[in-house]
């Protein structure tokens, strides 16, 4: 029986939210450049978490998590830019930014534990 993996679950649910935001930006706001950057970085977080789970070594695990962390930081940047330029509402962006920050904290904690073990 597979046990729950919080970062795996959170990064996957975040990716779904990012895909939904991308669809909104494309259809409702007719924004085609920044939205693709958001889609790329926001869905990459979970992909890198999955790669970390299947890592071949501790160093590989830490490396993949580091990439996931960087992608989360980039996603936060695109969300803030989309808010500042009026493509996203404050409510929509705040919720997504909070989700991103939560993911960053979890990944940071996992990285610290992995480096100390």
N, C-alpha and C positions, 0 to 999 in steps of 0.2 A: 504494500500500500504506500503510495506516494504521500509524503507529508507536505503541508503548505509551505510555500516559499514566498514570503511577504514581498520581496523586491521583484520577484518574477510576476506575481499577481498585480502589483501596483504599476509596474512598467507596462504590462500588457493592457490594463484598463486605461492607462494614460495614452497609450498608442491609439486606442479606439477613440478617445476624446479628441486627439489630434487629427485623426482622419475626419471626424465630424466637423471640427473647426475648419479644416482644409476645404471640405465640401461647401460649408457656409461661405467662406471667403471667395471661393470660385463662383458659386451661383448667385449669392446675394450681393457681394461687394465687388465682384468682377476684378478681383485682385489675383494676378497669375504668377507673379515673380516671388514675392516674399512668402506667399502661402506654400510654394513648393519647397522653399528653404525650411519652413516650419515643419512640413510633412516629413522631409528627409531626416532632419535632426531629431524630431519628436518620436518617430518610429524606430530610429536607430538605437535609442536607449535600450529598449526591450530586446532587440536583436543582439546587442552586445552583452546584455545580462545572460541571455541564453547561451552565447558562446562561452561566457565565464563559467556557467554551470557545467559545460562540457569540456572545460580546460584540461590540458594534458599535464599541467604542472602548477605549482603554487604561483610561480612567476607569470605564467600564462593567465591564470585566474586574476591576479592583481592587474595585469596589463589590460585585459578585457574590461574589467570593472572601471579602470581609469578612463578608458575610451567612453564607456557609458556615462560616467560622471561629466566628462567634457561635453558630450552630446546634450546632456541635460542642461548644462550651463549655456550652451549655444541656443537651445530651445527657449530658455528663459529670455535671452536677448531678443530673439525674434518676436516673442510674445509682447515684450515691453515696447518694441518698435512698432508693432501692429497697433497697440493701444495708443501710442503717442501720435501716430499718423491717422487715427480715427477709423481704422478698419475693424477693430474689435472694441466692444463696449467695456467699460470698467468692470462690470460684473463678470463677464465672460473671461476677460484676461486675468482678473484677480484669482478666480477659481483655478485656472490652469497654471498660473504662476505659483500659487500655493502648493498645488500638486507636484510641480517641478521641484520646489524647494524641499518638500517631504522626501522625494526620491533622492535628491542630492544628499540629504542627511543620512538616509538609510545606506546609500552606497558608501558614503564617507565612513560610517561606522563599520561596515563590513570590511572595507579596505584596511582600516586601523586594526581590527581584530586579526585579519589575515596576515598583516605585516608583523604583528606581535607573536603570532603562534609559530 
